[in-house]
Amino acid sequence: MKRVLDCLCRRWDKPSLFGRITIAAFVVAQILDGVMTYAGVMRWGLEVEANPLIVLIVSLAGFGPGLIMAKLAAIGFGALLFWKGAHNAVAVLVVYYLVIALLPWTYVFLMT
């Protein structure tokens, strides 16, 4: 387990192609998740959103502004990880968003 954490938290000394690709993929994943969330909520209502943090932010700030704020905050935190050299962590987040957010939304849209 320690090796996994060491690899995940490994800091890169300088910007790399891997780091640039991961931050670009992270931003694209956030944008796609935002678009799919918007489309899903517009189609089926807020109860279709599975992330309670998004539901809370949207309930407090309104749907459009809340979703934009949440996605910009996520992109900001991903950028902070990138600037701190935690490119592996950003890559893990890209895979996480793919599996936990984008694939389920894709499934829901294709099956309805």
C-alpha positions in Angstrom: 0.0 0.0 0.0 2.9 2.4 0.8 4.3 1.9 -2.7 0.9 2.8 -4.2 0.7 6.0 -2.1 4.3 6.9 -2.9 3.7 6.5 -6.6 0.4 8.5 -6.4 2.0 11.3 -4.4 5.3 11.4 -6.3 6.1 14.9 -7.3 7.4 15.7 -10.7 10.4 18.2 -10.6 9.5 19.8 -13.9 6.5 20.0 -16.3 6.3 16.9 -18.4 4.2 15.8 -21.4 2.5 13.3 -19.0 1.5 16.2 -16.7 0.2 18.4 -19.5 -1.8 15.5 -20.9 -3.3 14.7 -17.6 -4.3 18.2 -16.7 -5.8 18.6 -20.2 -7.7 15.4 -19.8 -8.9 16.5 -16.3 -10.3 19.7 -17.6 -12.0 18.0 -20.5 -13.5 15.4 -18.1 -14.8 18.2 -15.9 -16.4 20.0 -18.8 -18.0 16.8 -20.1 -19.3 16.0 -16.7 -20.7 19.5 -16.4 -22.4 19.3 -19.8 -23.8 15.8 -19.0 -25.0 16.8 -15.6 -26.7 19.9 -17.0 -28.4 17.8 -19.7 -29.4 15.1 -17.3 -30.8 17.5 -14.7 -32.7 19.4 -17.4 -34.2 16.2 -18.7 -35.0 14.3 -15.5 -34.7 16.8 -12.6 -32.2 17.4 -9.8 -32.9 14.0 -8.2 -31.0 12.3 -11.0 -27.7 13.8 -9.7 -25.9 11.3 -7.5 -23.3 13.7 -6.0 -24.8 15.3 -2.8 -22.2 18.1 -2.9 -23.4 19.2 -6.3 -27.0 18.9 -5.2 -26.2 21.2 -2.2 -24.3 23.8 -4.2 -27.0 23.9 -6.9 -29.7 24.2 -4.3 -27.9 27.1 -2.7 -26.7 29.0 -5.7 -29.1 28.0 -8.4 -28.6 25.3 -11.1 -26.5 27.1 -13.7 -24.3 29.2 -11.3 -23.9 26.3 -8.8 -22.9 23.8 -11.5 -20.4 26.3 -13.0 -19.0 27.1 -9.6 -18.6 23.4 -8.7 -16.8 22.6 -12.0 -14.6 25.7 -11.8 -13.6 24.7 -8.2 -12.8 21.2 -9.3 -10.7 22.5 -12.2 -9.0 24.8 -9.8 -8.1 22.1 -7.4 -6.9 19.9 -10.2 -4.7 22.7 -11.5 -3.3 23.2 -8.0 -2.3 19.5 -7.9 -0.8 19.9 -11.4 1.2 23.0 -10.3 2.4 21.2 -7.2 3.7 18.4 -9.4 1.2 15.8 -8.4 0.6 14.6 -11.9 -0.1 11.0 -10.9 -2.9 12.2 -8.6 -4.4 14.2 -11.5 -4.2 11.1 -13.7 -6.0 9.1 -11.0 -8.7 11.7 -10.8 -9.2 11.5 -14.6 -9.7 7.8 -14.4 -12.0 8.3 -11.4 -14.2 10.8 -13.3 -14.3 8.6 -16.3 -15.5 5.6 -14.3 -17.7 7.3 -11.6 -19.2 10.2 -13.6 -18.8 10.0 -17.4 -19.5 6.3 -18.0 -22.7 6.3 -15.9 -24.0 9.5 -17.6 -23.2 8.0 -21.0 -25.0 4.8 -20.0 -28.1 6.7 -18.8 -28.3 8.8 -22.0 -27.9 5.8 -24.3 -30.4 3.7 -22.4 -33.2 6.3 -22.5 
